[in-house]
Amino acid sequence: MSSLLGRSGSNLRAALDFAKRIPCVLLLDEIDAIAKRRSDDADVGELKRLVTVILQEVDEWPATGLLLAATNHPDLIDPALWRRFDLVVEFKVPEAAAVKEAIKRFLGPDFALFGRWIEILAFAFRGESFSDIEREIQRFRRAVALGTTPDAELIEEFIKARALSLDRQGRIDMAVLLAKQTRLSQHSISDITGVSRDTIRKYTSDGSTVATKRRRREV
């Protein structure tokens, strides 16, 4: 990017022309930075000229090369650019099973230490991307390696922070899971999730009652 009029477009064209001269795979990450909707009145004319440049370059892209672009903000991309790509791949939020497998992989040799928290972590990471999950897991591993924080304290602090973003039912579900999967007291679980001990007792005792009645019927 340049403060001189027209220079940014020239720089972009030079980079793309270089990539077109030899067989290659070119990835334009964060494409929304240079290909925003031209209908956006908030953008200056220079940015709109960049869109024109990249549209022209994509039209002339040789068959010997592969052009990829990535964005976290597809709604910002100029529609004309969308039409010029042959394939659009959407990476959706991972499902529960994929989240659990990702946690195991990111923990690596530390899985033996954190494995008892796997169900809790899988629940807490719902709706997160793989990159966000990896970053948080690596933070856990660094803290343990440096000896700054015990694993149980790390998980409790993380869950407490995550609970703030959950709705009431989500916090209840997390509290019930903690009651079933850990040895934490109801007082501690209430402090972590913000769910009252009466509510925790209600949901955990209801589950026990249902299970007991089911076993009796089976007998």
JOLINJO-V952762 format. One record per backbone hydrogen bond with DSSP energy under -0.5 kcal/mol. CO is the residue of the C=O (numbers start at 1). NH is the residue of the N-H. If there is no record, write none. Layout:
BEGIN
((CO NH) (CO NH))
END
This chain:
BEGIN
((4 7) (4 8) (6 10) (7 11) (8 12) (9 13) (10 14) (11 15) (12 16) (13 17) (14 18) (15 19) (16 20) (17 21) (18 21) (24 26) (24 66) (25 27) (26 28) (26 68) (27 29) (28 31) (28 70) (30 33) (31 34) (31 35) (35 78) (37 40) (39 41) (40 43) (44 47) (44 48) (45 49) (46 50) (47 51) (48 52) (49 53) (50 54) (51 55) (52 56) (53 57) (54 58) (55 59) (56 60) (58 61) (62 65) (66 26) (66 68) (68 28) (70 31) (73 76) (74 77) (76 37) (78 81) (78 82) (79 83) (80 84) (81 84) (81 85) (82 85) (88 90) (89 91) (90 92) (95 99) (96 100) (97 101) (98 102) (99 103) (100 104) (101 105) (102 106) (103 107) (104 108) (107 110) (108 111) (109 112) (110 113) (110 114) (111 115) (114 117) (115 118) (117 121) (118 122) (119 123) (120 124) (121 125) (123 126) (125 128) (128 94) (129 133) (130 134) (131 135) (132 136) (133 137) (134 138) (135 139) (136 140) (137 141) (138 142) (139 143) (140 144) (141 145) (142 146) (143 147) (143 148) (143 149) (150 154) (151 155) (152 156) (153 157) (154 158) (155 159) (156 160) (157 161) (158 162) (159 163) (160 164) (161 164) (162 165) (163 166) (167 171) (168 172) (169 173) (170 174) (171 175) (172 176) (173 177) (174 178) (175 179) (176 180) (177 181) (178 182) (185 189) (186 190) (187 191) (188 192) (189 193) (190 194) (196 200) (197 201) (198 202) (199 203) (200 204) (201 205) (202 206) (203 207) (204 208) (205 209) (206 210) (207 211) (208 212) (209 213) (210 214) (211 215) (212 216) (213 217) (214 218) (215 219))
END
